[in-house]
Amino acid sequence: MSDDSTTLVVIATYNEIENLPQLSDEVFRYAPDVDVLVVDDNSPDGTGDWCDERASVDARLRVIHRSGKLGLGSATIAGMRYAMEHGYQYVLVMDADFSHHPKYIPAMRAGMEGDGNEPSVDVMIGSRYVTGGGVEGWPLRRRFMSRAINTYARCLLGLKIRDCSGAFRCFRTDVLRQFDFDAIHSSGYAFLEEILWHLKRRGARFRETPIVFVDRQQGQSKINMREAVAALWAIFRLGVRNWLRI
């Protein structure tokens, strides 16, 4: 951990060489006091090699190299474990493709502690679906599907959060230390809803701040129909547990 850093920004990557160099520069421009951890799933496009080169000249960036494409959920958990082991106060998770713009990082960190009108929270969510948030570059079909999945998750899991499937989040590591990551069964995108459900059951406090999600301009999306079906099934399974209170 850098001497003056309390926040670790975790970025999971697979073939993001077109985005990551500029993204890391923008992260440090908007939040120069953070550290960045890239969790790379053995990208064949040279993403991991670029990380090694950048880390050799910038101590704020470091990288975990994994053996293969192991999924967003397991990459996020790896980043969270790293943050806890190295004494960070916050771990902020974001996508590598500029869908989550670094300009929102200061507001997300500030919102963790609240102010005279708002209490501190354990999880801050960059939300597309609160006032001031939105989505750019999505066709109507994808907008409908995203809204439907969020409604499905909120109803089955009892979550009051408007954006349950967004991956732009800041967590307090003290809360994560109380959490058993072995209880997480989703390694892919379903992890996003599952961790919120587990944290809710443990009394975590949530807040959302508006962001505008912009569809990626470079590279290819990693989500596919198989991931989507797996997420729906995982939410249903958790919904049964929520209903049975087990």
Secondary structure as UniProt FT lines:
FT   TURN            3..4
FT   STRAND          7..13
FT   TURN            17..19
FT   HELIX           20..30
FT   TURN            32..33
FT   STRAND          35..40
FT   TURN            44..45
FT   HELIX           47..57
FT   TURN            59..60
FT   STRAND          61..65
FT   HELIX           72..85
FT   TURN            86..87
FT   STRAND          90..94
FT   HELIX           102..104
FT   HELIX           105..113
FT   STRAND          123..127
FT   TURN            131..132
FT   STRAND          134..136
FT   HELIX           140..157
FT   STRAND          169..172
FT   HELIX           173..176
FT   TURN            177..178
FT   HELIX           181..183
FT   TURN            189..190
FT   HELIX           191..201
FT   TURN            202..203
FT   STRAND          206..210
FT   STRAND          212..214
FT   HELIX           225..244
//
